[in-house]
Amino acid sequence: MASYDLVMPKMGESIIEATILNWVKEVGDSVEVDETILEIATDKVDSEVPSPVEGTIKEILFQVDDVVPVGETIAVIETDASEASDGASESESGEKEPEPAPDTEKEKPSPDPSVSSPATAGGSSPDSKPAEEASLRPGQSDRFYSPLVRKIASTEGISKEELDTVPGTGREGRVTKHDILQYLENRGSAPQPQQASQSKEASSASAGAASEPKSPPVAIGQDDEVVEMDRMRKMIAEHMVRSKRTSPHVTSNVEVDVTNLFNWRNKNKKRFQEKYGTKITFTPIFFEAVCKALRDFPGVNVSVDGTQIIYRKHINIGMATALPSGNLIVPVIKDADHLSLVGLAKNVNDLAGRARNNELKPDELQGGTFTVTNVGTFGNVMGTPIIFQPQVAILATGAIRKKPAVLETEHGDVIAIRQMMYLSLSYDHRVVDGALGGTFLREIGRNLEAFDPNREI
């Protein structure tokens, strides 16, 4: 008999860990190739993990709700194969798959610094990592940290010594993402770590007291109902708080006359669906105007990494989509500026439909460079949206409403009934100043107002 190590799969380019939601199979259960063994969740999407081999579940190494780094062994499957190589599976060509980095929690030997860990398995060598991140690798202290925790610590300038003082609520005292974000939230008022000679117990106690939530107590009445947030709502809350803490938000608003595109859409929506087999909503028209503006203002299509500005060469538009549960998800249209109006319409309808049915793939939820949220769907005229990190701007489109407006004609100004709407742009004031943000927003408005009412479909 041979053993096969089932590892946590990589579910997308930026996914470095996942949470175990449910074990479909238990120890002793037999599995066939491609049969689901467990269900996992990332901060992007839920997925099933199938078995790559046929055999029997010999050991389960993590439990439900554990957060596991990509590449970590999560279960051992006993197979009928005649050969095994140290428990690692072999590919059809006979080459070994990379062994997961040793885990100090399982009392394995500390990894050699020259051996790639899950944090470097994406292709970068350890030597290419920043010195402060390298100091946070497992094996260099008696405590294990997931790649995500180490990345957050490196970004926030937390030394290994300081990280060792953060209390963990995960399995066997591990520091989870929630633990380190909560620690960062209270870090400004927390006492700094003392000299290395200070006892670890005293440091941990100090850090534990500093990381206590500062929110005021909430009184619960006799008739009040207390409901625990679901997993997605917890992630949304965490992302929103972190975005506000990361980016100084500024919001600008403009009012736009969209009478031409409103009338064109109402006139052609039936013919459009008959010709292309998909509905034409206002959303793809908004996306088209946004793409044109982003090409003219590349300073908005960026991300910030410390003191570096990353100019994105692709325009990938995220579309905030409301789910039946009331939560939001943001699928992404890649290279949206290369698509025609028909292509945009088909992508919008396809992604929105599959989002509501929980059928999106992990890659369809990442890589966005700019996001649009349609608050007008709920009858709101404007909003102050929160930036979807690591982007630097997000646009809210308000409800289209009939309003009296002043029109300039060759015979003088007249008042007419027009279809008007507000556009609201929230942007990161670290890199987008008022002049750039305001001018960019006005350009989107001009693109919408310049819509050709005689455009062919």
N, C-alpha and C positions, 0 to 999 in steps of 0.2 A: 504493500500500500504506500501511497505517496501523499504528501500534503501540498495544498495550494494556498498561498496567502492572498486573500481578497483585500485589496487596498481601496481606500477612499478615492474615487475617480475624480479627475479634473473636469468640472462641469462648465468651464468657460475660461476665457483668457485671463480675467481678473479674479477668478474664484480661487481662494487659497485655503478654505475650510468649509465644512458643512455640518449641519446639525442632524443627528439621527432622529427621525420622527417615529418610526415603527419597524420592528423586526417581523417580517412576514414568515420567516423560517426560524426555527429554534434548534438548539443543539440536539443532534440525533436525527433531524429531518433529512430526507434525501432531496436532492435538487437535480434538475436537468439543465442542460445548456440553455441560456437565455431565460430561464425561469427567475422571477423576481425574488430576491432574498430580503431586501429591506427598502424602506422609503427614506429619503433624505431631503433636507431643505437647505438652500443657500439664501443669501439676502436678495437673490434674484428670482428664484423659482423652485418649486418642489419637483422632485424626480424620483424614479424608481431605479434601483441598482440590480441588474440581472446577473446571473451566475455565468461566468465564462467557461466553466467546466461542469462535468457531471460528477456527482459524488454525494457525500454526506457531511453535514455541518458538524465539525469536530469541536470547534471552540468559537465563542463570541467574545470579543475583547472590549467592546464598548456597549453602553446601555442607552436606552431611549433618553433623549435630551442632551446627550454628550456632544460637545463640539469637537470635531476631529479634523486635523490638518489633511490637506490633499496628499496622497501618497502613503499615509499611515495605514498599517495593517488593521483591519477592523474585524476580520473573521478568518478562521482556518477551515478549509474544505478538504476532507479526506477523499482521495480519488483512487481509481484502480490503476493509475499509471505505474509503470514498473520502475521509473527513474524519477528522482527528485533531487534538486540541488539546493541544500540548506533551506528547504521550505519555499524557495523562490520559484515562480513559474517560469517556463521557458516558452519562447515564441516558436512559431512553426519553422523558422529558419534555424532553430537551435540556439539562438542567442538568449541569454538571461535578460529578463526585465530588471530595471534598476531596483535594488533593494531599498525599502523605506529607511529613512534616517532612524537610528536607535532612539528609543524613548526612555528617558531616565526614570519614569514612573514604573516601568516594567523591570527595573533593575538590570537593564542591559548596559554593556560598557559604553562609556562616552564616545561619541564619534570623533574620528580624526578630523581636525579642522580642514584638511584638504579634501574630505569627502563631501559631495554635494548633499545638502539637506533639503527638505521640502521647500524651504524659502528660495533655494537656488536652482531647483529642478526645472525651472522654466527656461534655462539656457544660459543664465549668467553664472560666471564662476564666482566663488566666494571672494576672491581677491578684488572683484569689481564692485563689491558692496561697500557702502560707507563704513568707516571705522567704527562709528557708534553702533551701527546695526550689527556688525560682525561681533561686537562685544556682547550681544544679546542672544547668541545662538545657544540652543540647548547643549548641554555637555560641558559648558564652561562655568556652570554653577550647579548647585544641587537641586535646582528647580526647573521644571519644563515650561516653556512658553511657546504657544502656537505661532506660526508665521505671521498671522494677522496682528496678534498682540505685540510681537517684536517690531513689526512695521509701524504700528501706531506709536510705540515707545520711541523708535528712531526718529519719526517725523516730529514728535513733540519734544525731542531733546531730553528724554528720560534715560539716565545712565543705568547700567546693570545693577549697581548698588541700590539706586532708588527703586528700580523695578522690583527688586527682591523684597522691598518693604510693603508692596501693594498686597492687601489681603485678597485671597481668591475664594470664590464661592463654587468653583467647578469641581470636577471629580478629583478627589484626593488633594484638595486645596489649590487646584489650578486657577490661574488668573484668566478669566474670560474677557471677551470684548466689552461686555457690560461693566465688568469690574474696573478695567483701565479707563473707560470713558467716564465712569462715575468718579474715579480718582482724579482725572484731569479737570472735571467740573469743579472740584473743591481744592484743586492744587494751589490756587493763588492764596488761599487762606490757611493752607496746611504748613506746618513747620517743615523746613528743609531737613533732609537726612543728616544725621550727625556724622562724626568721624567714623571710619571703618572699624575702629576699635570698640565702638559702642555695641552693646549686646544686640543680637538679632531680635530677641524677644521684645526689648524696649522699642526698637525701631518699628516692628510690626504693630505693636500696640498704639504707637503714635500715629502711624499711617492709617490704622483702622479707625481711630477716633476722627481723623481729619476727613476720611472719605464718607462719613455718615451724611445722609441726605439732609439738606438744609430747608426742605419744603415745610411750610407750616402744617400743623396737625389739622386733619379734616374730621369734623364732627359728622357722625352718621346717625341719622334719625331712625326712629323705630320703624317707619314705613318705607325707608329707603332700600333700594335693591343694589347690591354690590355684584358687579360682573367683572371677571378677569379679562383683560385684553387678550385677543387672539394673537398668534405669533406675528402675523403680518402687521397688525396695528402697533405692536411693540417695536417692530423694525422701522415703521414709518415714523413713530414718535422719536426714536433714537436718531434717525437720519435728519429729521427736521431740527432737532435741538443742536445737533452737531453742525449743521449748515449755518445756523444763526451764530454759533460760536466761532465758526471758521471765517465767514465772510461778513464784512460790514455792508448790510443791505441798504440800497437806495432804490426807490421806485419812482418812475416818471410815467405820466399819462398823456395821451393825445386823443382827441376826438376825430373820427374819420367818417367821411361821407362815402358809404359803400352802395349807393343807389344803383350804379351801373352793374356791379357784379351781382347784387341781390336780384335785380330784374332779369339778368342773363341766366342766372341759375334757375329761377322759377320758370322761365320760358323754355329752357332746354333740358330740365332734369329727366323728363320722360323719354325724350329722344336719346339722351346720353345713356340711359340704362338699356334701352333697346339696342343701341349700337355696340356698346362695350360690355354689357352684362354686369354692370356694377353701378351703384348709386353715386351721384355727385352731390356731396355735402359742401358746406362752406370750408371745412377743415383743410382739404387739399389746396383750395385757393389761397387760404392763409399761408400754408406751407410754401407755396410757390413764391409769394411775396417775401417771406422771410428768407428763403434761399437767395433770392436776388440781392437783398440787403446785406446778407452775410458775405457774399462775394465782394461787395463794395466796401464793407467794413470788417476786414479780417481780424481786427483787434478785439472783436466780441466773440469770435470763434476760437477761444483760447482756454487754457487751464493754467493754474498756478501750482508750482511745486517749490515750496520754500520761497526763495527770492528769484526763482526762474519762471519765466512766462513761456508756455508751450503753445506755439501757433499750430493749430490743427489744419492739416492739408485736405481733410475730408469734411464735408458738411453732413452730419448725421443728426437728424431731427428726432427728438424724443417727444412722444405724444402721451400726455397724462390721460389715463383711461380709468373711468369709474367702474368698479366691479359690483356685481349684485350684492355682495356682502357690505358694500359701503366703503370699502378700502380702495386705494388707488394703486395702479401699476403703470410703469412707463416703458412700453415697447419702443423700439428705435427703428427708424427708416434710414438705412445706410445709403450714403451718397445721394441724398434726396435731391440735390441740385442737378443731378444727371437725368432725373426722371421727368417725363412729360406730365401734364395735368392728369391724363388718363392713368399713367403709372402711379402717380401719387394717390389718386382716388382708389385704385385697386389695393395698394399697400395699406392705406388707412383702414379700409373696410375689412381686409383680411386680418390685420393685426388686432383691431378692435374686437372682432368676432372671436378670434382664438383666445384673446386675453380674458374675455368673459367666461369662456369654457375651460380655462386653466390648461390650455394646450400650447402655450408659448415655449420655445426652446431657450435655454440659458443665453445663447449668443444673441438672441433677439431683444435682450433686456440690458445690453451693455454697449459701450462705445459711443454713446450720445455726446454731441458737442454743444447742443442747444435744445431747449425744451419749450414746447407750447402747451398751455393748459387752457381749455375752453370753459371759463366760468359762466359764459352766456348760456350754456346748456341748462343751467339751474335758474335762469332768469336774472342773474346778477349782471349789473352794468359794468362793473370793474372789480379788480381785486389787487391784492399785494402778495403775489406768489413768492414762495421760498425757493431759493436756488437749489437745483439738483446737483450736488457735488459730484465730480470736481469741475463742473461747468462754472461759468461766471455770469450767466444771464438766463432769465426765463421770461417768456411772454404770456400774459393772460389776455384772452380775447373775450370781450363782454358781449352782452345780448344786443342784437340789432333791433332798433326801435324807431318808429316813425317820430320825427321831431320837426318843428319849424326851423328853417335855416335860411340865412341870408345868402343869396346867389348874386354874383356879379354878372350882368349882361351888358350887351352893347347899348341898351336903352336905359341903363342904370341898375341899381340894386333892387332886387325883389325878394320877397319872402315866399318860400315854397316848402312843401312837405317833402322831406328827404328821409332816406334810410340811414341812420347814424349809429355809430358804435364807438366804444372806448377801447383803446389798447393800453395795457399797463405792462411796463418793463421793469422787473427787479434785476439789479446788477450789482456785481461785487466791486465796491468802491476802492479796493486795493489796486485794481488794474483798469477799471472802466470809470473814467471821470464823467461828470455831468454833461460835458460837451459831447463826448463820444456817445454816451448812452442816449442822450436826448436826440442827437442828430440821427443815430441809427434807428431809433424808434420812429422818428418823423419820416425816415426813408421808407420804412415798412408801410406807413400810412399813405405815402405818395404812390407806392406801388399798387396798393389796393384801390385808391381813388382813380388811378390811370387805367383801370381794367377796361378793356375794349368791349363795349356792349354788343358789338357785331361780330365777336369772335366766333370762328367756326369750331364745331365740335368734331 
